[in-house]
Amino acid sequence: MNRLAFGAILALQALGFSACARADEPARAVPLPVVDETKPHTGTSEVAVLSGGCFWGMQGLFEHVTGVREVVAGYAGGSAGSAQYETVSGGSTGHAESVRITFDPSTITYGEILRVFFSVAHDPTELDRQGPDSGTQYRSNIFFTHATQEKIARAYVAQLAHAHVFHDPIVTRLDPLRGFYPAEGYHQDYLLHNPGSLYIVMNDQPKIANLKKLYPNLYRDTPVRLASAWR
């Protein structure tokens, strides 16, 4: 995603170097959140907005999560006027590349969404970068939409930190959602449309494989796709 360094990153990856995770810290299952929602008996809809590096991979991963109804790539943290890819890529807009996840809370809870986020979606100990991509637009960020989400997220970060799940401190930011702005159409479902891209193969396909391996009960083989109007 950082086009200036992209060629060099791909060259390193072709030689066997993976920038998406530390060699001594592979993806691992993390504990369930102690504080979480109670699943309602009937299906409704809830929204989670998360940032954890390039939105191509985040969208592609969560489209394989059971109970997720829609995942939109976009921008959060800045203003509507600066929510364009080329502007956000400058790193000074306040935006982070993000995904808006609409899910059925009777099937999957907000806490379970965060469990996937903290374990296989990204590395929450990387500050203002993720894998080969650097800049504040690639930061780890949870944008909570209401007080219950904030309570669950803050409790979960404290729980994981207390349990020393990661070698390094968690740097994930927690902020109220002020607005989410969908990204340009060519970014939507990018992983599904470009499964053979070297960037996708090296950085994002392993995350889907880890979801299937670590959380088979949360994995579905057929991903949910955005409507054709988004493309």
C-alpha positions in Angstrom: 0.0 0.0 0.0 3.0 2.3 0.5 3.8 2.6 -3.2 7.2 4.2 -2.7 8.5 1.2 -0.7 6.3 -1.5 -2.3 8.8 -2.8 -4.8 11.4 -3.2 -2.1 9.0 -5.0 0.2 8.0 -7.4 -2.5 11.6 -8.2 -3.4 12.3 -9.0 0.3 9.1 -11.1 0.4 10.1 -13.0 -2.7 13.4 -13.9 -0.9 11.4 -15.4 2.0 11.0 -12.4 4.3 7.5 -11.8 5.6 6.7 -8.3 6.9 3.3 -9.1 8.2 4.3 -10.7 11.5 7.4 -11.1 13.7 9.1 -14.5 13.3 9.0 -15.1 17.0 5.3 -14.1 17.3 3.1 -16.1 14.9 -0.7 -15.6 14.9 -2.1 -17.2 18.0 -5.5 -17.7 19.7 -6.2 -15.2 22.4 -8.6 -15.7 25.3 -12.2 -14.9 25.0 -13.1 -11.5 26.4 -14.4 -11.7 30.0 -16.6 -8.7 29.4 -18.9 -9.2 26.4 -22.4 -8.8 25.1 -25.1 -11.4 25.7 -26.3 -12.9 22.5 -30.0 -11.9 21.8 -32.4 -14.7 20.8 -33.3 -13.0 17.5 -31.0 -11.6 14.8 -30.6 -7.9 14.7 -27.7 -5.9 13.3 -24.7 -4.2 15.0 -21.8 -2.4 13.5 -18.1 -2.5 14.4 -15.5 -0.1 13.0 -11.9 -1.3 13.2 -8.5 -0.2 11.8 -5.6 -2.6 11.6 -3.4 -1.8 8.6 -4.4 -2.1 5.0 -8.1 -2.3 4.6 -7.8 -4.8 1.7 -6.8 -7.6 4.2 -9.1 -6.5 7.0 -12.1 -6.5 4.7 -11.1 -9.9 3.1 -10.6 -11.5 6.5 -13.8 -10.4 8.1 -15.8 -11.4 5.0 -14.9 -15.0 6.1 -16.2 -14.6 9.6 -19.5 -16.3 10.5 -22.3 -13.9 11.4 -20.8 -11.0 9.4 -23.3 -9.6 7.0 -21.2 -6.9 5.2 -17.8 -5.5 5.4 -17.0 -2.1 3.8 -13.5 -0.7 3.4 -13.2 3.0 4.2 -11.8 5.7 6.3 -12.4 6.8 9.9 -10.8 9.3 12.3 -10.8 12.4 10.0 -13.2 14.7 8.2 -15.4 13.9 5.3 -13.5 16.4 3.1 -10.2 14.5 3.4 -11.6 11.0 3.0 -10.0 10.2 -0.3 -7.3 7.5 -0.8 -4.5 9.8 -2.2 -5.1 12.4 0.5 -5.3 9.8 3.3 -2.1 8.2 2.1 -0.2 11.4 3.0 -0.7 10.4 6.7 -1.8 13.9 7.9 -5.6 13.6 7.7 -6.3 11.9 11.0 -7.9 9.1 9.0 -7.0 5.4 9.4 -7.8 2.8 6.7 -10.7 1.1 8.4 -13.5 -1.4 7.9 -17.2 -1.1 8.8 -18.4 -4.6 9.8 -22.1 -5.2 10.0 -22.8 -8.4 11.9 -25.6 -10.4 13.5 -25.0 -10.3 17.3 -27.2 -13.4 17.8 -24.5 -15.3 15.9 -21.3 -13.5 16.8 -20.7 -11.0 19.6 -18.7 -7.8 19.5 -16.2 -9.4 21.8 -15.7 -12.3 19.4 -15.2 -9.8 16.6 -12.5 -8.2 18.7 -10.9 -11.6 19.4 -10.4 -12.1 15.7 -9.1 -8.5 15.4 -6.5 -8.9 18.2 -5.3 -12.4 17.1 -5.3 -12.9 13.4 -6.3 -9.6 11.8 -3.3 -7.6 12.8 -0.5 -7.0 15.3 -1.8 -4.7 18.0 1.7 -3.9 19.3 2.8 -2.1 16.1 2.6 1.6 16.4 1.5 3.6 13.3 2.3 0.8 10.9 1.3 -2.7 10.1 3.5 -5.2 8.2 4.9 -3.5 5.1 2.8 -0.4 5.5 3.8 2.6 7.6 2.1 5.8 8.7 -0.7 6.9 11.0 -3.3 5.8 8.4 -2.2 2.2 9.2 -2.6 2.4 13.0 -4.4 0.0 15.2 -7.7 1.7 16.2 -11.0 0.6 17.6 -13.8 3.2 16.9 -16.6 2.3 19.3 -20.2 3.3 18.3 -21.7 3.2 21.8 -20.9 3.0 25.5 -21.2 -0.8 25.6 -18.7 -1.3 22.9 -16.3 1.1 24.6 -16.7 -0.9 27.9 -16.0 -4.2 26.1 -13.0 -2.9 24.2 -11.3 -1.2 27.1 -11.9 -4.3 29.3 -10.5 -6.6 26.7 -7.4 -4.5 26.1 -6.8 -4.5 29.9 -7.4 -8.3 30.1 -4.9 -9.1 27.3 -2.3 -6.7 28.7 -2.7 -8.2 32.2 -2.4 -11.8 30.8 0.8 -10.7 28.9 -0.6 -12.3 25.7 1.9 -10.2 23.6 5.6 -9.6 24.2 5.2 -5.9 23.6 2.6 -3.4 24.9 -0.7 -3.1 23.1 -0.8 0.3 21.3 -4.4 0.1 19.9 -6.2 3.4 20.2 -9.9 3.5 21.3 -11.9 6.4 20.0 -15.6 7.2 19.5 -16.7 6.9 15.9 -17.3 10.4 14.5 -17.9 9.2 11.0 -17.1 6.4 8.5 -16.5 7.2 4.9 -16.5 4.3 2.3 -13.4 4.0 0.2 -13.4 4.2 -3.6 -15.0 1.4 -5.4 -11.8 -0.1 -6.7 -10.7 -0.8 -3.1 -13.9 -2.8 -2.3 -13.5 -6.6 -2.2 -10.0 -6.1 -3.4 -8.8 -9.4 -2.0 -11.6 -11.3 -3.6 -11.0 -9.7 -7.0 -7.2 -10.0 -6.8 -6.4 -13.3 -4.9 -3.2 -13.8 -6.9 -1.7 -10.4 -6.0 1.7 -10.9 -4.3 0.8 -8.4 -1.7 -2.4 -10.3 -0.9 -0.7 -13.7 -1.0 2.1 -12.7 1.3 0.2 -10.4 3.8 -3.5 -11.3 3.8 -4.2 -14.9 2.7 -2.3 -16.2 5.7 -4.7 -14.3 8.0 -7.6 -16.1 6.5 -5.8 -19.5 6.9 -5.1 -18.6 10.5 -8.8 -17.8 11.1 -9.8 -21.2 9.8 -7.1 -22.9 11.9 -7.5 -21.1 15.2 -11.3 -20.4 15.1 -13.0 -23.0 12.9 -16.3 -22.2 14.6 -16.0 -18.6 13.4 -14.8 -19.4 9.9 -17.0 -19.8 6.8 -15.5 -20.8 3.5 -17.7 -18.7 1.3 -17.1 -15.0 2.0 -19.8 -12.4 2.1 -19.5 -10.0 -0.8 -20.5 -6.4 -1.3 -23.4 -5.8 -3.7 -22.3 -5.2 -7.3 -23.3 -1.5 -7.0 -20.1 -1.0 -4.9 -17.8 -2.1 -7.6 
